[in-house]
Amino acid sequence: MMTKLKMNFLPELIMIDVRLWNRNINDYSKMMITLDTGASVTTISTDLLNSIGYDTSGGKEVRIITASGAAYVRTVCLEKMKIGAFEIENIEVYSHTFPESSFSLGVLGLNVLRQFDTSLLFSKSEVVFTK
């Protein structure tokens, strides 16, 4: 099975659309997320997670290294995420407050990416996920 997503380019970032399970409406909410093979764990904006019904105050606290330096984040179990045609359930993500200058509200990390064979087709501006 394969799914193709359009890549959007912002300064030095590859962005794709994903859908996160929104507990408030029992349906998916679309968001644009940065594809980052250097991130070990998917990280989502604390404000965004709170707005779709997740408690970001109770998870385990973890120290991470970001482009801006060290930060402490909390773990959250995201019920579901859709990447194109693929649905992933019960994903541990980090809840983080991104700097105001950030172009993104989230980073798709290796804990999700390693579940797929991923191809970047720059000439077509596509990311192909295959299982």
C-alpha positions in Angstrom: 0.0 0.0 0.0 1.3 3.5 -0.8 0.2 7.1 -0.3 1.6 10.2 -1.9 1.5 13.6 -0.2 2.3 17.0 -1.6 5.4 18.6 -0.1 5.2 22.3 0.8 8.5 24.1 1.1 9.0 26.8 3.6 12.5 28.3 4.3 14.6 25.2 4.9 11.6 23.0 5.9 9.7 20.2 4.2 6.0 20.4 5.3 3.2 17.9 4.8 -0.4 17.7 5.7 -1.4 15.2 8.4 -4.6 14.7 10.4 -4.7 14.4 14.2 -7.6 12.8 16.1 -9.6 15.6 17.7 -11.2 14.4 20.9 -13.5 17.4 21.0 -15.3 16.6 17.8 -14.5 12.8 17.5 -13.0 13.4 14.0 -9.7 14.4 12.4 -8.3 17.9 12.3 -5.8 18.8 9.6 -2.5 20.3 10.4 0.7 21.0 8.5 3.8 19.4 10.1 7.5 19.5 9.4 9.1 16.2 8.1 12.3 15.8 10.2 14.4 12.7 10.0 16.7 14.2 12.7 13.9 14.2 15.3 13.6 10.9 17.2 10.0 11.6 18.4 7.1 13.4 16.8 6.5 16.7 18.6 3.3 18.7 18.5 2.5 22.2 19.8 1.2 22.2 23.3 -1.5 24.7 22.4 -2.6 22.6 19.4 -2.8 19.4 21.5 -4.8 21.2 24.2 -7.2 22.7 21.6 -8.0 19.2 20.2 -8.7 17.8 23.7 -5.5 16.3 25.0 -4.2 16.9 28.5 -0.6 18.0 28.2 0.1 18.4 31.9 0.2 14.8 33.1 2.7 13.0 30.9 6.3 12.1 31.7 8.7 15.0 31.5 11.6 14.5 29.1 14.6 16.7 28.2 15.1 17.2 24.5 17.6 19.1 22.3 16.0 21.4 19.7 17.4 23.8 17.2 16.9 26.5 19.8 18.7 24.5 22.6 17.6 22.2 25.4 13.9 22.0 26.4 11.7 20.0 28.8 8.6 18.6 27.2 5.8 16.2 28.3 4.7 13.0 26.6 1.2 12.6 25.4 -0.5 9.6 23.8 -2.2 10.8 20.6 -5.1 8.5 19.9 -4.8 8.5 16.1 -2.9 10.2 13.2 -3.6 9.9 9.5 -0.8 10.3 7.0 -2.5 10.2 3.6 -4.3 6.8 3.5 -2.5 5.4 6.5 -3.9 5.5 10.0 -1.6 5.1 13.1 -3.0 4.6 16.6 -1.7 5.3 20.1 1.4 7.3 19.1 3.6 8.8 21.9 4.3 12.4 21.0 6.0 15.2 22.8 4.1 18.3 23.7 6.2 21.4 23.1 5.8 25.2 22.9 7.5 26.1 19.7 9.1 29.6 19.3 7.0 32.3 17.9 9.3 32.5 14.9 8.7 28.8 14.1 7.0 28.1 10.8 5.5 24.8 12.1 3.3 23.6 14.9 4.8 20.1 14.8 7.6 17.8 13.7 7.0 14.4 12.3 9.8 12.3 13.8 11.4 8.9 13.4 8.9 7.2 15.8 6.4 7.6 13.1 8.6 7.7 10.0 10.3 4.4 10.7 6.9 2.6 10.2 7.2 3.4 6.5 9.5 3.3 3.6 9.6 7.0 2.7 10.7 8.5 -0.6 11.2 12.2 -1.2 10.5 13.1 -4.8 11.8 16.7 -5.0 11.2 17.0 -8.8 7.5 16.3 -8.2 7.3 17.9 -4.7 6.0 14.7 -3.3 6.6 12.5 -0.3 5.7 8.8 -0.8 4.9 6.6 2.2 4.9 2.8 1.6 4.1 -0.1 3.9 
